[in-house]
Amino acid sequence: MPGYLALGAGSAAGRAGAFASVAGTGLLAFAMTASNLHGEDYGWFPALAVPANALWAAGSVVLAVTTARSRSLPRPLAVALPVIWLSSIMLSQLGGNLLAGVLWAAVAWTAQPARRHRRPGNRPPVTLPYARGEGQPADGDGEADADGEALVVAGTYGTALPLT
């Protein structure tokens, strides 16, 4: 559930998809736990499981679209988000939850802030410390900043901005 909420945080549509996925998985977890404790499905199980599965599946599709459009996940991984529902429900008797676990691991690996910086065009800032009077400041103007602060190279390497 936290994974869906984190993926949906970027937009209103993403939050709606995340809420639907979380509501669906929560309702389904409740119904499945009750059935497991009872030893068989209760009579009300289909009435709760069908809408819960629909919420989870629809929310996953919305999240797939929003994460693909926002490029918060690589497109193939974003498109695979509904496969988590499919493998967890439809393929559960065949070990589908292993596939769901692998997909969540890939989402978590890709979503780490350090990984985001490694994508082309999205480089991490580099701090270039220097003391007054020691060599050329990183901003290239030939003068040290009055406070002797480090400079941060942001965006394309070579563009220096004061660290604030």
C-alpha positions in Angstrom: 0.0 0.0 0.0 2.7 2.5 0.7 4.2 1.9 -2.7 1.0 2.8 -4.4 0.7 5.9 -2.3 4.2 7.0 -3.2 3.7 6.4 -6.9 0.5 8.4 -6.9 1.8 11.4 -5.1 2.8 13.4 -8.2 -0.7 14.4 -9.5 -4.4 14.4 -8.8 -5.0 11.5 -11.2 -2.1 9.6 -9.6 -3.5 10.1 -6.1 -6.9 8.9 -7.3 -5.3 5.8 -8.8 -3.3 5.2 -5.6 -6.4 5.6 -3.4 -8.3 3.1 -5.6 -5.5 0.6 -5.5 -5.0 1.0 -1.7 -8.8 0.7 -1.1 -9.0 -2.4 -3.3 -6.0 -4.1 -1.7 -7.2 -3.2 1.8 -10.7 -4.5 1.3 -9.4 -7.6 -0.4 -6.9 -8.2 2.4 -9.8 -8.0 5.0 -12.0 -10.4 3.0 -9.2 -12.9 2.4 -8.1 -12.8 6.1 -11.6 -13.3 7.3 -12.1 -16.3 4.9 -8.8 -17.8 5.9 -9.6 -17.6 9.6 -13.1 -19.0 8.9 -11.7 -21.9 6.8 -13.8 -21.1 3.8 -15.2 -18.0 2.1 -18.1 -16.3 3.8 -21.2 -15.7 1.8 -20.4 -12.0 1.5 -17.0 -12.6 0.1 -17.9 -12.2 -3.6 -19.8 -9.0 -2.9 -16.7 -7.5 -1.4 -14.0 -9.2 -3.5 -15.4 -8.2 -6.9 -15.5 -4.4 -6.3 -12.2 -4.7 -4.4 -10.5 -6.3 -7.3 -12.0 -3.8 -9.7 -10.7 -0.9 -7.6 -7.2 -2.5 -7.4 -7.1 -3.2 -11.2 -8.5 0.2 -12.2 -6.2 2.1 -9.8 -3.2 0.1 -11.1 -4.1 1.2 -14.7 -4.5 4.8 -13.7 -1.1 4.7 -11.9 0.5 3.0 -14.9 -0.7 5.9 -17.2 0.3 8.7 -14.8 3.7 7.3 -13.9 4.4 6.6 -17.6 3.3 10.2 -18.6 5.2 11.8 -15.8 8.2 9.6 -16.4 8.5 8.9 -12.7 9.1 5.3 -13.7 10.6 3.9 -16.9 7.8 3.3 -19.3 8.1 -0.5 -19.4 7.9 -0.7 -15.6 5.0 1.8 -15.4 3.1 -0.3 -17.9 3.8 -3.4 -15.8 2.0 -2.0 -12.7 -1.3 -3.7 -13.6 0.6 -7.0 -13.9 1.1 -6.8 -10.1 -2.7 -7.2 -9.7 -2.9 -9.8 -12.5 -0.1 -11.9 -11.0 -1.3 -11.6 -7.4 -4.9 -12.6 -8.2 -5.1 -14.5 -11.4 -1.8 -16.3 -11.2 -1.6 -16.7 -7.4 -1.9 -20.5 -7.5 1.0 -20.7 -10.0 3.4 -18.6 -8.0 2.3 -15.2 -9.4 3.1 -13.4 -6.2 6.8 -14.1 -6.9 6.4 -12.0 -10.1 4.6 -9.3 -8.2 7.5 -9.2 -5.7 10.0 -8.9 -8.5 8.0 -6.0 -10.0 7.8 -4.2 -6.7 11.5 -4.7 -6.2 12.1 -3.1 -9.6 9.8 -0.2 -8.7 11.6 0.3 -5.4 15.1 0.1 -7.0 14.1 2.5 -9.8 12.3 5.0 -7.5 15.3 5.5 -5.2 16.6 9.1 -5.4 20.1 8.0 -6.1 18.9 6.0 -9.1 16.9 9.0 -10.5 20.1 10.9 -10.8 21.6 8.3 -13.1 19.1 8.7 -15.8 20.3 10.6 -18.9 19.7 14.4 -18.6 19.1 14.2 -14.8 22.5 14.5 -13.3 23.1 14.9 -9.5 24.5 18.2 -8.2 28.2 18.2 -7.5 29.6 20.2 -4.6 33.0 21.8 -5.2 34.4 23.1 -2.0 37.2 25.7 -1.9 38.7 28.1 0.5 39.4 31.7 -0.2 42.6 32.2 -2.1 43.1 28.6 -3.0 43.0 28.2 -6.8 40.3 29.2 -9.2 36.7 29.3 -7.8 34.4 26.9 -9.6 32.3 29.7 -10.9 35.2 30.8 -13.1 35.0 34.5 -12.5 38.5 34.6 -10.9 37.3 35.8 -7.5 36.4 33.9 -4.4 33.0 34.4 -3.0 33.0 36.8 0.0 31.8 34.1 2.4 34.1 31.4 1.0 31.1 29.1 0.6 31.2 26.0 -1.6 29.6 26.2 -5.0 27.2 23.6 -6.3 27.3 22.6 -9.9 23.7 22.0 -11.0 22.1 20.7 -14.1 24.8 20.5 -16.8 28.3 20.2 -15.4 30.1 23.5 -15.5 27.3 25.8 -14.4 28.1 26.9 -10.9 25.5 28.3 -8.5 26.1 29.5 -4.9 25.1 27.0 -2.2 22.2 28.4 -0.3 
